[in-house]
Amino acid sequence: MNPEVIKKIAQDLLASDASSHGWDHVERVWNLCRHIGEAEGADLDILQPAAYLHDIGRPEEKASGGEVCHATAGAARARSILKENGYDGDRIDRIVHCIASHRFRRSGEQPGTLEARVLFDADKLDAIGAVGVGRAFLFAGEVGARLHNPEADILATQPYSSEDTAFREFSVKLQKVKDRMLTETGRKLAEERHGFMVAYFDRLTREVHGEE
């Protein structure tokens, strides 16, 4: 049960994904898992492989055009990887549950353990704050979006278009993240990161309009 072996496997599986969900994202999620997990008393031996493997289903999701859920696909693949690398049944179940539930929205598997809630929070936290703003602009660049569109009717704009800007991402998704946290530590981190984003986009709008 060597987490470094699991790390190498996950890196290889995600090697072709250099996007906003690439390996850098995985490492940041693990760092957040470690921080939140230590504060909340979670089992880091479960969280570390779960963090490394949580997005390994993304290539399959991307190839399917979004028809396949990367959390479900990744959980199934992770089970085989963990079994092949000496993890026992109970640990496998706990790690796989974290992966399967890390994308939980209105349907699907809910994060039912402390470790699953920590991974959920860590993954969401990486979408907000300074990192979240950076990722939003990275994604906007990938789809050829404008720098900023504060005058646009956000609800009328389309994803994967020139109007799919970082500000649109903030308005439609990112500003809602702080209310989804499942741990006390996650909620505290989210409040701070949310405040940064609000201040950043306010300043960006003022600068675009030539204001002080």
C-alpha positions in Angstrom: 0.0 0.0 0.0 2.4 2.7 -1.3 0.7 6.0 -2.0 3.6 7.0 -4.2 2.8 4.1 -6.5 -0.8 5.3 -6.7 0.4 8.8 -7.4 2.5 7.6 -10.3 -0.4 5.6 -11.8 -2.7 8.6 -11.5 -0.1 10.9 -13.1 0.2 8.5 -16.0 -3.5 8.3 -16.5 -3.9 12.1 -16.5 -0.8 12.8 -18.6 -2.8 13.8 -21.6 -4.9 16.3 -19.7 -3.0 19.6 -19.6 -6.1 21.6 -19.0 -7.6 23.3 -15.9 -8.2 19.8 -14.5 -4.7 18.5 -15.0 -2.2 17.1 -12.5 -1.6 20.5 -10.9 -5.2 20.5 -9.8 -4.8 17.0 -8.3 -1.8 18.1 -6.3 -3.6 21.2 -5.0 -6.6 19.1 -4.0 -4.3 16.7 -2.0 -2.7 19.7 -0.3 -6.2 21.0 0.7 -7.2 17.5 1.8 -4.2 17.3 4.1 -4.9 20.7 5.6 -8.6 20.1 6.1 -8.2 16.5 7.1 -5.7 17.3 9.8 -8.0 20.0 11.2 -11.1 17.8 11.1 -9.4 14.6 12.3 -9.8 12.6 9.0 -7.8 9.6 8.0 -5.1 10.8 5.7 -4.2 7.3 4.6 -7.6 7.2 3.0 -7.5 10.7 1.7 -4.2 10.6 -0.1 -4.9 7.9 -2.6 -8.5 9.2 -3.0 -7.1 12.7 -3.8 -4.6 11.2 -6.3 -7.3 9.1 -8.1 -10.3 11.4 -7.8 -10.2 12.6 -11.4 -8.8 9.6 -13.3 -12.2 9.2 -15.0 -12.0 12.6 -16.7 -10.4 11.3 -19.9 -13.3 8.8 -20.3 -15.8 11.6 -19.5 -14.2 13.9 -22.1 -14.1 11.1 -24.8 -17.9 10.5 -24.2 -18.7 14.2 -24.6 -19.9 14.4 -21.1 -22.2 11.3 -21.2 -20.0 9.4 -18.7 -19.7 10.8 -15.2 -16.0 11.0 -14.3 -16.6 10.4 -10.6 -18.5 7.1 -11.3 -16.0 6.0 -14.0 -13.0 7.0 -11.8 -14.4 5.1 -8.8 -14.7 1.9 -10.8 -11.2 2.2 -12.2 -9.7 3.1 -8.8 -11.2 0.0 -7.3 -9.2 -2.2 -9.7 -6.0 -0.1 -9.2 -6.2 -0.3 -5.4 -6.9 -4.0 -5.4 -3.9 -4.6 -7.7 -1.7 -2.6 -5.4 -2.4 -4.4 -2.1 -5.2 -2.4 -0.5 -7.6 -4.4 1.6 -11.3 -4.5 1.0 -12.3 -2.0 3.7 -9.8 0.6 2.6 -10.7 0.2 -1.0 -14.4 0.7 -0.2 -13.6 3.9 1.8 -11.3 5.3 -0.9 -13.7 4.5 -3.7 -16.6 6.1 -1.9 -14.6 9.3 -1.6 -14.0 9.3 -5.4 -17.5 8.3 -6.3 -19.1 11.1 -4.2 -16.7 14.0 -4.8 -18.8 15.4 -7.6 -22.1 15.2 -5.7 -24.8 17.6 -6.8 -28.5 17.0 -6.6 -28.3 13.4 -7.5 -25.7 10.6 -7.3 -23.8 9.3 -4.4 -23.6 11.6 -1.4 -20.4 12.0 0.7 -21.2 9.8 3.6 -17.9 9.7 5.5 -15.7 12.4 6.9 -13.0 11.6 4.4 -15.5 11.9 1.5 -16.7 15.3 2.8 -13.1 16.5 3.1 -12.3 15.5 -0.5 -15.6 17.1 -1.7 -14.6 20.4 0.0 -11.0 20.3 -1.2 -12.1 19.7 -4.8 -14.6 22.6 -4.6 -12.2 24.9 -2.9 -9.8 24.6 -5.7 -12.4 26.2 -8.0 -12.5 29.4 -6.0 -10.2 32.1 -4.6 -7.1 33.2 -6.4 -6.6 29.7 -7.8 -10.2 29.6 -8.9 -9.9 32.9 -10.8 -6.7 31.6 -12.4 -8.4 28.4 -13.5 -11.4 30.3 -14.8 -9.2 32.4 -17.1 -7.2 29.3 -18.1 -10.5 27.6 -19.2 -11.7 30.8 -20.9 -8.5 30.8 -22.9 -9.0 27.1 -23.8 -12.4 27.9 -25.4 -11.3 31.3 -26.9 -13.4 33.5 -24.7 -13.1 37.3 -24.2 -11.2 38.8 -21.3 -14.2 40.2 -19.6 -17.9 40.7 -20.3 -19.6 42.6 -17.4 -22.2 44.1 -19.8 -23.4 40.8 -21.0 -26.7 39.2 -19.9 -25.0 36.2 -18.1 -28.1 34.0 -18.3 -28.3 34.5 -22.0 -24.6 33.6 -22.7 -23.5 30.2 -23.9 -20.8 27.9 -22.5 -17.8 27.1 -24.7 -18.4 30.4 -26.6 -16.6 33.8 -26.8 -18.8 34.8 -23.9 -17.8 32.0 -21.6 -15.4 34.3 -19.7 -14.0 34.0 -16.2 -16.6 36.5 -15.1 -19.4 34.3 -16.5 -17.9 31.3 -14.6 -17.9 33.3 -11.4 -21.4 34.6 -11.9 -23.0 31.2 -12.9 -21.0 28.8 -10.7 -18.2 30.0 -8.5 -20.1 32.4 -6.3 -22.3 29.5 -5.2 -19.5 27.2 -4.1 -19.0 28.6 -0.6 -22.6 27.5 0.3 -21.8 23.9 -0.6 -19.1 23.2 1.9 -19.5 20.2 4.2 -16.8 20.7 6.8 -16.3 23.6 9.3 -12.7 24.1 8.0 -13.9 24.0 4.4 -16.5 26.7 5.2 -13.9 29.0 6.8 -11.6 28.6 3.8 -14.5 29.1 1.3 -15.6 32.4 3.0 -12.1 33.9 2.6 -11.7 32.7 -1.0 -15.1 33.9 -1.9 -14.3 37.4 -0.6 -11.2 37.5 -2.8 -13.1 36.7 -5.9 -15.8 39.3 -5.3 -13.1 42.0 -4.8 -11.2 40.8 -7.8 -14.0 40.9 -10.3 -15.2 44.2 -8.9 -11.7 45.7 -9.5 -11.5 44.0 -13.0 -14.8 45.6 -14.0 -13.6 49.1 -12.8 -10.3 48.8 -14.6 -12.0 47.6 -17.8 -14.2 50.7 -17.6 -11.1 52.9 -17.1 -12.1 53.8 -13.5 -9.7 54.1 -10.5 
